[in-house]
Amino acid sequence: MNEENRQHLLRIARESIQETLTGEPSATFALIERNPPHELQGAEGAFVTLKRKGISPGGDGDESPFRS
């Protein structure tokens, strides 16, 4: 997957959390939905790891997941 599409998926993941918290829909998802890149049109899924300050939840020495 190219870097541009990776960034799209990362933005969609972050914006989906924001949408859940605020009700504001993901602008990136709306843009991609109208004209999806070929690489993102398949039936496959993608796993996106969100990190806080470069550390993923439960990884790199962090013993517990992030809590809200």
N, C-alpha and C positions, 0 to 999 in steps of 0.2 A: 504494500500500500504506500502511495506516495505521501510526502510530508503534508501537502495541502489537505488531503482527505483525512489524514490523522488529526490535523488541527480542527477540521470540521466536526469530527466525531467527539473530540475533547470539548469543544464549545457546546455541542448539543448535550453532552452529559452534564456539564456545569449548568447550562441554562435549564435543563429539565429539573434540577434541584431547585433552582430559583423559581421556576414556574410552580412547583409544588408549594413553596413557601409564600409566594406573593400572588399567584394567579396570572402573572404576566407570561404569555406564550413565548416560546423560543423563536427568536427572529432567525437564527441560523437554520433551524429545522424547516421553517417556512420557506426559506430561500432554497435549500437543498431539495425539498419536496417538489418545488416547481420545476427544477432543472437538475435532477440528480446526476452526478458524475457516473460514468459507466461502472467504475470500480465499486460504487456503493449501491448498485441496482440489484445485486444478487440476493438470493434467499438466505445467505449465510448470516450469521450473527457476528458481533464484534464485542470484545471485552475491553472496557476502558477503565484504567486505574486512575482515580483522582488522588492527588497528593497534596498534602499541606506542608509547605516549606520544604519541598523535595522529599518528604517521607510519606510512604503509603501507610494506610492504617494496618496495624499488626505486623509491619515489616521494618527492617533495618533497626532492630533493637527496641521498637515500640511494642510493649507487652499487651496493650489493650487497644481495641478499635476506638476511633474518635467518637465522642458522645455529643449530642446536641443539647 
